[in-house]
Amino acid sequence: MPKVVVDAMAMQRALTRITYEIIERNKGVDDLVILGIKTRGVYLARRIASRLQQLENVTVPVGDLDVTPYRDDIEHDAQNEPEVTATNIAFPVAGKKVILVDDVLYTGRTIRAAMSAVMALGRPKSINLAVLVDRGHRELPIRADFVGKNIPSSQRERIKVSVSEIDNRDAVEILKA
Amino acid sequence: MAKRYLILEDGSAYAGEGFGAGATTSGEVIFNLNLLGYQETITDQIYHNQIIIFAQPAIGNVGINHDSYESILPTAKGMVVRDLTNISTNRLSRLSLDEFLQQHNIPGISGIDTRHLIRKLRQAGPMKGSIVDVADAHAFDQLNATVLTNRQVDQVATPKPYPNPDTGKNVVVIDFGLKHGILRQLSERRCNVTVLPWTASAQDVLNLDPDGVLLSTGPGSPLDLGTGVLDMIREVQAEIPLFAIGLGHELFALANGAELTALPVEYHGSSHPIRRIITNDVIYATQGQGYAVLAKSIDRDRLITTYVDLIDGTVQGLRHRDFPAFSVQFFADGAPGPHESRDLFDEFMEAMTSREG
C-alpha cells in the first residue's frame, strides 16, 4: 500500500509557503524567472508563477527544461548521468534570478544538469532551487533553497509525486520497493 | 420567568422574558449573525462588556458542553434572543444555557423581535443598552450615565505568564483576551505553549527562545493599547515566525505602518465569502470585528494583502514581505466553525519548521 505523506491540501500549502518565501528571499519579484524541470516540476513551476501573479499582479516568465530520465527506480550507473536534452525557454536568463523547480530532490544530479543547461544559455544573477520534496541521499554538494517537505527515505523506497494536471490528483506517496 | 426589558440609549425599550441571571447590566449592544455556536460566542472574550443579540432565532437547544468554552469566566453583559429553547437532548450537553448564565451572573432576555433590532442597529450604528427590571426614567438615566471602559484588554487578558506544556514546538502566545480555540489548535499540533501578558516586551518574548509567536484575539480597539506593543511586534517579527489573529492582526498591521478604520457597524458572523488571493479561491470563517485595516493605507513595500472579504471589501489577511510573519482578521481556530481556515495553523507550523532549515 502506498503511504500518502503529502495530501492535496498540504501540497497547496507547501507551494503557497514556497511562493511567499521566494518573495521574502528575493525582496520582490523583479528579474525573477522560473524554470520547471520536466515532467512534474513544470506544473509546480506554473503553479508558483500563477500564485505570484495573483499576489503581485506581475507575470513572471516560466520556462521548462527536459532532463533525460533519471529516475530513482532505474538502476543508476556511469552511463546514466542525466543531461538536459531540450529546453523551452523563450526569454533571456542572463542577469536574471532563476528559480529552478523540481518535484523531488534526490541525488542532485538532475539539478546539476539543469544548472549546466541554464549556464549555457547565459550568466544568471543567481540560481535558487525550489523542490516539493527533499528525500535526502545526495551524491553532489547541492541543497534546496525552498523545500515543501523533507521526507527522510530509504534508498529502496520510491517517492511518487502526482499532480492534478496530469495525474488527476495532488499527492506525494512513498512506495515500498 | 420574570418580565424584563432591554433598553437602548436612543430611548427605546423592549419587553421580554428574563432568563439566566437576574442582574441588571449595561454594555455596548451588538449583534451576531452566526447560525451556530452560541456557547463559543457567549464565552469569547471579544464580547467583553457587550450585550449580544443573536440573529439565529432558536438559542439554547444544544445546552452547554465541555468542548466549546472559549474562556473560563465569560464577561459578556447579556444575551438577547428571539426564542429560548431550554430543553436540550444533545448528548454532549452538561447543563442548560439558563443554568450556565446564572452561574456566571449574565442576564438573558427572550421574546425580543431580534430582526427589528438588528435592522435598527445596522442603521443607527453602535449603541449602549441595558437589561433591566423596570424601564423607567431612572433606568434610562442610569444607562446614559454609564461610561463604558476602553480598557477591555486589561480586564480579560492574563496579568501573569502561564504555561500550557506539550512536547513539540515552543510557541509564545501573547494574550489580548485569547479564545481557547487558539490554544486548542496549538495543542492539537503538540505545541509547548507559554502564554504571556500583552504588556510583555520583545526581550521577554525572545528570552523564552520560542520557535514561533502568536498574537491572540481580543476585545476593544487596538488604538487604545499604546505604542509599546507595536514596538514589541516590530522587534519580534524580524526574529521569529509570527502569526496574528483578530485584534493581533490589527496590531500587526499598525506595527507595519497601516491604518485602521472603525466599521460603521461591528460585523459578527460567518456568511461572508473571503477570497484567498494567492490561490484565488473562497473560504468561509467566523468573523468578529469592529475595526478593519484600511486597504489604501497598506505600504506595499512592507505588507502583502492575502485575504479580502468579498461582501464589504475589508482586508482579512496580511503578510510581511521580508519576514515569515502573517495575520488574519477572521478566527482561524474555527470555534465556532467553519473549520476550513484551520490549516493556517499548519502554515504557522511549517513556517516554524522551514526556518530550522
Interface residues (C-beta under 8 A of the other chain):
Chain A: M9 A10 Q12 R13 A14 T16 R17 T19 Y20 E21 I23 E24 K27 G28 R51 Q54 L55 E56 V147
Chain B: I277 I278 T279 N280 I304 T306 R319 R321 D322 F323 P324 F326 D343 D346 E347 E350 A351 S354
